[in-house]
Amino acid sequence: MTMKPTSEDICPSIDARNEYGPPLDFSFKSLTSFTDVQDENPREGKKKVKKTGEGKICTTAIKFNNNTLTDLNGLSDIIANMLFQPEVLSSVDLSFNDISKIGMEICSYPSIKFLYLHGNGIYQVQEVDKLTSLTNLQDLTLHGNPIVEEGGYRQYVLSKLPGLKNLDFSVVTKADRNDAITWGKMYGKRRRGKKKKSQEDG
């Protein structure tokens, strides 16, 4: 006999933020691509996942950390298929994977405030440019990627994303913002020229 979900498990029409359930957690699932997600069940936490009557997950956060994902291809399909209101997605954890480039699919969710990309293989700092359309982004992590070894890394990121409040779990100070503005004026054009040249060479 199939048990019907209770009212506590169902979120019909959500307006209040507190009606959303815990993050949808696919961490430590040995995922190599987002197509693998459809064959996996999310991790169970202390709080029960909330669903609509159609089986959509009611959450504003999703976790794919500690897998072996190499790119973001298919991310949009998974989010569209699983989440009740993808447009309110505010937190995405992609840390500790093998991602080398920031796919544009992440930019389809303008409500994102928290984006965790630390512990990946992003090697071109210009990949950060793709995130400029995420105007609500407040907290970004990129430490543990090759780009942090580049001179002026922090200034570059903050010059491109002036709305950040935290970068690599470190509060962005007024001095940081001033340094980023100064750095952008001194080196911004040079960086853009370097990027254009590398694209031509490729």
C-alpha positions as CSV (number, residue, x, y, z in Angstrom):
1,M,0.0,0.0,0.0
2,T,1.5,3.3,-1.1
3,M,1.6,6.0,1.6
4,K,0.5,9.4,0.6
5,P,2.8,12.3,1.5
6,T,1.7,14.3,4.5
7,S,1.1,18.1,4.5
8,E,4.5,18.5,6.2
9,D,6.2,16.9,3.2
10,I,4.4,18.9,0.6
11,C,5.0,22.6,-0.4
12,P,2.1,23.6,-2.7
13,S,2.5,27.3,-3.3
14,I,5.4,28.8,-1.5
15,D,5.8,32.5,-0.8
16,A,7.7,32.6,2.5
17,R,11.4,31.6,2.5
18,N,11.0,29.5,5.6
19,E,8.7,27.1,3.7
20,Y,11.7,25.8,1.8
21,G,13.4,22.6,2.9
22,P,17.1,21.7,3.4
23,P,19.6,21.6,0.6
24,L,19.3,18.9,-2.0
25,D,22.5,17.1,-1.3
26,F,24.4,15.0,-3.9
27,S,27.8,15.3,-2.3
28,F,30.2,12.3,-2.1
29,K,28.2,10.4,-4.8
30,S,31.1,9.7,-7.2
31,L,29.4,11.7,-9.9
32,T,31.4,12.1,-13.1
33,S,28.8,14.2,-14.9
34,F,25.4,15.6,-14.2
35,T,23.7,12.9,-16.2
36,D,24.7,10.6,-13.3
37,V,22.5,12.5,-10.9
38,Q,19.3,11.0,-12.3
39,D,20.4,7.5,-11.1
40,E,21.2,8.7,-7.6
41,N,19.2,9.5,-4.5
42,P,20.1,12.6,-2.5
43,R,21.7,12.2,0.9
44,E,19.3,12.2,3.8
45,G,19.9,14.9,6.5
46,K,18.3,15.6,9.8
47,K,15.6,17.6,8.1
48,K,13.3,15.9,5.6
49,V,13.3,17.1,2.0
50,K,10.1,19.0,1.1
51,K,8.3,18.1,-2.1
52,T,5.4,19.3,-4.1
53,G,2.6,16.9,-5.1
54,E,4.3,16.4,-8.4
55,G,7.5,15.4,-6.7
56,K,9.5,18.6,-7.2
57,I,12.0,19.5,-4.5
58,C,11.3,22.6,-2.5
59,T,14.7,24.1,-1.7
60,T,16.9,27.1,-2.4
61,A,20.2,25.2,-2.2
62,I,21.9,22.3,-4.0
63,K,25.1,20.5,-3.2
64,F,27.4,18.6,-5.7
65,N,30.6,18.9,-3.7
66,N,33.2,16.2,-3.4
67,N,32.6,14.4,-6.7
68,T,34.6,14.1,-9.9
69,L,32.6,16.5,-12.1
70,T,34.6,18.0,-14.9
71,D,32.2,20.6,-16.3
72,L,28.7,22.0,-15.8
73,N,27.1,20.4,-18.9
74,G,23.6,19.2,-17.9
75,L,23.3,21.2,-14.7
76,S,20.3,23.2,-16.0
77,D,18.4,20.1,-17.0
78,I,18.9,18.5,-13.5
79,I,17.8,21.7,-11.8
80,A,14.8,22.1,-14.0
81,N,13.7,18.5,-13.5
82,M,14.2,18.4,-9.8
83,L,13.5,21.8,-8.2
84,F,10.1,23.3,-7.7
85,Q,11.2,26.9,-8.3
86,P,14.7,27.0,-9.9
87,E,14.5,30.8,-10.1
88,V,14.9,31.1,-6.4
89,L,18.0,28.9,-6.2
90,S,20.4,30.9,-4.0
91,S,23.2,28.5,-3.0
92,V,25.2,26.1,-5.2
93,D,28.2,24.0,-3.9
94,L,30.5,22.6,-6.6
95,S,33.6,22.5,-4.4
96,F,36.1,19.7,-4.6
97,N,35.5,18.5,-8.1
98,D,37.6,18.5,-11.3
99,I,36.0,21.6,-12.9
100,S,38.4,23.6,-15.1
101,K,36.0,26.1,-16.6
102,I,33.0,27.9,-15.2
103,G,30.1,26.9,-17.5
104,M,27.6,29.5,-18.5
105,E,24.8,27.3,-17.2
106,I,25.4,28.6,-13.7
107,C,24.5,32.1,-14.9
108,S,20.9,31.0,-15.6
109,Y,20.1,31.5,-11.9
110,P,20.3,35.2,-11.0
111,S,19.2,34.6,-7.4
112,I,22.4,32.8,-6.5
113,K,24.1,34.5,-3.5
114,F,26.5,31.7,-2.5
115,L,28.7,29.9,-5.0
116,Y,31.3,27.5,-3.8
117,L,34.0,26.5,-6.4
118,H,37.0,25.9,-4.2
119,G,39.1,22.8,-4.7
120,N,38.7,22.6,-8.5
121,G,41.0,23.0,-11.4
122,I,40.1,26.4,-12.8
123,Y,43.3,27.7,-14.4
124,Q,42.3,31.0,-16.1
125,V,41.3,33.8,-13.9
126,Q,39.2,35.3,-16.7
127,E,36.7,32.5,-16.1
128,V,35.5,34.8,-13.3
129,D,34.2,37.2,-15.9
130,K,31.3,34.8,-16.6
131,L,29.9,35.4,-13.2
132,T,29.3,39.2,-13.7
133,S,25.7,38.5,-14.6
134,L,25.0,37.1,-11.1
135,T,24.3,40.5,-9.6
136,N,23.1,39.0,-6.3
137,L,26.3,37.0,-5.7
138,Q,27.7,37.8,-2.2
139,D,29.8,34.8,-1.3
140,L,32.3,33.2,-3.7
141,T,35.0,30.6,-3.0
142,L,37.8,29.8,-5.5
143,H,40.8,28.9,-3.3
144,G,42.4,25.6,-4.1
145,N,42.2,26.5,-7.9
146,P,45.3,27.2,-9.9
147,I,44.1,30.8,-10.5
148,V,44.8,31.8,-6.9
149,E,48.6,31.6,-7.8
150,E,48.2,34.5,-10.3
151,G,49.4,37.9,-9.2
152,G,46.6,40.2,-8.4
153,Y,44.1,37.3,-8.1
154,R,42.0,38.8,-5.3
155,Q,42.0,42.3,-6.8
156,Y,41.0,40.9,-10.2
157,V,38.0,39.0,-8.8
158,L,36.8,41.9,-6.8
159,S,37.2,44.3,-9.7
160,K,34.9,42.0,-11.7
161,L,32.5,41.3,-8.9
162,P,32.3,44.4,-6.8
163,G,29.1,43.2,-5.0
164,L,30.9,40.3,-3.1
165,K,30.8,40.4,0.6
166,N,33.0,37.4,1.1
167,L,35.7,35.9,-1.1
168,D,37.3,32.6,-0.1
169,F,35.7,32.7,3.3
170,S,37.3,36.1,4.0
171,V,35.3,39.3,4.5
172,V,35.8,41.8,1.7
173,T,36.9,45.1,3.4
174,K,36.7,48.6,2.2
175,A,40.5,48.5,1.7
176,D,40.0,45.4,-0.5
177,R,37.5,47.3,-2.7
178,N,39.7,50.3,-3.0
179,D,42.7,48.1,-4.0
180,A,40.5,46.4,-6.6
181,I,39.4,49.7,-8.1
182,T,43.1,50.9,-8.2
183,W,44.2,47.5,-9.6
184,G,41.5,47.6,-12.3
185,K,42.6,51.0,-13.5
186,M,46.2,50.0,-13.6
187,Y,46.0,46.5,-15.0
188,G,42.5,45.9,-16.3
189,K,43.2,46.8,-19.9
190,R,46.4,44.8,-19.9
191,R,44.5,41.7,-18.7
192,R,41.8,42.2,-21.3
193,G,44.5,42.4,-24.0
194,K,46.2,39.2,-22.6
195,K,42.9,37.4,-22.8
196,K,42.3,38.5,-26.4
197,K,45.7,37.3,-27.4
198,S,45.3,33.9,-25.8
199,Q,42.0,33.4,-27.6
200,E,43.6,34.3,-30.9
201,D,46.5,31.8,-30.2
202,G,43.9,29.1,-29.3
